[in-house]
């Protein structure tokens, strides 16, 4: 397996995850038809998911999770630290898209630095 293949696969999966995050943002959170539907029947599963996602956004769960994973990745050596940094990026992308950018920016920088850090011999 080539050395760069995991990085290329990670970038492709992150690109798909980013597209899905934008789909949730513009398809569920910012679409005006959901406001009317959820005002009439708040018990629909789409409205419950929209409400719960709104609470997660309000309390900054995505940004905090991303920053925590990225900071932990800096402390954990080896391949497990690399995977923690990848998970930090996966948590940071929805945070960037879904209005938690203040913490997610630092998480992306920390995770990116951890991903490109040279291995110790």
C-alpha positions in Angstrom: 0.0 0.0 0.0 1.5 3.4 -1.0 2.4 5.7 1.9 0.1 8.5 0.7 -3.0 6.3 0.2 -4.4 6.8 3.7 -4.1 10.5 3.4 -5.8 10.6 0.0 -8.6 8.4 1.3 -9.0 10.6 4.4 -9.3 13.7 2.2 -11.9 12.0 0.0 -14.0 11.0 3.0 -13.6 14.4 4.5 -14.9 16.0 1.3 -18.0 13.7 1.3 -18.5 14.5 5.0 -18.3 18.2 4.2 -20.9 17.9 1.5 -23.2 16.0 3.8 -22.8 18.7 6.5 -23.8 21.4 4.0 -26.7 19.2 2.9 -27.9 19.1 6.6 -27.4 22.8 7.0 -29.2 24.0 3.9 -31.7 21.1 3.6 -32.8 20.9 7.2 -31.7 23.8 9.3 -32.1 26.8 6.9 -35.0 25.6 4.7 -38.0 27.8 5.4 -40.5 25.0 4.7 -39.4 23.2 7.8 -40.4 26.2 9.9 -44.0 25.9 8.8 -44.2 22.1 9.1 -42.6 22.1 12.5 -44.9 24.8 13.8 -47.9 22.6 12.8 -46.7 19.2 14.0 -43.6 19.4 16.2 -43.7 15.6 16.8 -42.5 14.7 13.4 -39.1 13.0 13.5 -37.6 15.6 11.1 -38.7 18.3 13.5 -37.3 16.5 16.5 -34.0 16.0 14.7 -33.9 19.6 13.7 -34.6 20.7 17.3 -32.0 18.4 18.8 -29.4 19.5 16.2 -30.3 23.1 17.1 -29.6 22.4 20.7 -26.2 20.8 19.9 -25.3 23.8 17.8 -26.4 26.2 20.5 -24.3 24.6 23.2 -21.3 24.2 20.9 -21.0 20.4 21.3 -19.5 19.9 17.8 -16.8 22.5 18.3 -15.9 21.4 21.8 -15.8 17.7 20.8 -13.5 18.6 17.8 -11.2 20.7 19.9 -11.0 18.0 22.6 -10.2 15.3 20.1 -7.6 17.4 18.3 -5.9 18.4 21.6 -5.9 14.8 22.7 -4.4 13.7 19.4 -1.4 15.9 20.1 -0.7 14.1 23.3 -1.2 10.5 22.0 1.8 9.2 20.1 1.8 6.9 17.0 -1.0 5.8 14.8 -3.7 6.2 17.5 -2.9 9.9 17.7 -3.2 10.1 13.9 -6.6 8.5 14.1 -7.7 10.8 16.9 -6.7 13.8 14.7 -8.7 12.4 11.9 -11.7 12.0 14.2 -11.1 15.6 15.3 -11.3 16.7 11.7 -14.5 14.7 11.3 -16.0 16.5 14.2 -14.7 19.9 13.2 -16.2 20.0 9.7 -19.8 19.9 10.9 -18.8 22.4 13.5 -17.5 24.8 10.9 -20.6 24.4 8.7 -23.1 24.5 11.5 -22.2 27.8 13.2 -19.6 26.6 15.8 -16.6 28.0 13.9 -14.9 29.7 16.8 -13.7 26.5 18.4 -13.6 24.4 15.2 -11.0 26.6 13.6 -8.5 25.8 16.3 -9.5 22.1 16.1 -8.8 22.0 12.4 -5.4 23.6 12.9 -4.4 21.3 15.7 -5.7 18.2 13.8 -3.9 19.3 10.6 -0.7 19.8 12.4 -0.9 16.4 14.1 -1.7 14.7 10.8 1.4 16.1 9.1 3.7 15.7 12.0 6.7 13.5 11.1 7.0 10.2 12.9 9.7 9.7 15.4 12.2 7.0 14.6 
